[in-house]
């Protein structure tokens, strides 16, 4: 099974740090249609440890959420967090498939930070990728850029994931009675559901419970991926500690006030949240500058997603601070669903983005 892999109904499974989320989509003449969805508010350590207790907990949670949601398919697509997977774009001259495979292996040994013997390496040619960012330069034995030879060059995305983590996922899904037909990174799932075929560079900021992932997407490819250990739980803990209240009360304060400084009585809460969010802003600025230096271009749009993206006034705060258009992404925009579900789907939308993007994988090309 590769990290890139083509049933009429598919299950997207997002095993997160604080919840397990599933979305089942059916193929309605090429249009994804919502069949069911579900989630369990429960943290899982399966990404960090391979012990039997963590695996069994994930298996039982997966069985439970599928049973409660009344899923009708066992064909599942899951995502590995971007921080667990190495990816890079390289440029190689056009050659036979056999030669290309060997060349990719050779180049991967140079740039993948882990021994290839411990990784599952996958690669694919980016046919429609626009060349507006620097890729790894390939040179000959004399140090000369081989692009000068006048050959046609291919842009190739290589992805390497730890074998033990992939094996862990396969075991969990098999034990839960599901067939894991594809594994990909969260960045690709988010790009599919929130960006699509847009060629202009778009940044996605996925603010989860424990981490914030930032990616820059160009021509349907996540080019830059960064992660920081700060999420909604971090903000809640900061409020709880500073105000000497329990986590439940701090969470309610966070949801009620967010970054709204208009109320004097609550001003100390937004200030504490702003202090924590500053780390995310600094990381976004770093990625914006990194992309600009590599491509001589700029990013005009930022899409927020993840369960913590609905923090009151967060989008406005980012827009003002970064002087860039900022939106909260809608993962249901390309999905058919009963209109009476619109209010609840709108409320849970950002937290379900990865699962929706995964379920779309085999339906939308």
Secondary structure, DSSP 4 states (H G I P E B T S, - for coil): --S-----EEEEEEE-SS-EEEEEEEEETTEEEEEEEEEE-----TTT---HHHHHHHHHHHHHHHHHHT----EEEEEE-GGGEEEEEEEEE---HHHHHHHHHHHHHHH-SS-GGGEEEEEEE-TT----S--B--B-TTS-BGGGG---EEEEEEEEEEHHHHHHHHHHHHHTT-EEEEEEEHHHHHHHHHTTT--S-EEEEEE-SS-EEEEEEETTEEEEEEEES--HHHHHHHHHHHHT--HHHHHHHHHHHTT--S-STTHHHHHHHHHHHHHHHHHHHHHHHHHHHHHS----EEEEESGGGGSTTHHHHHHHHHTSEEEE--TTTT-B--GGGHHHHHHHGGGGHHHHHHHTTTT--
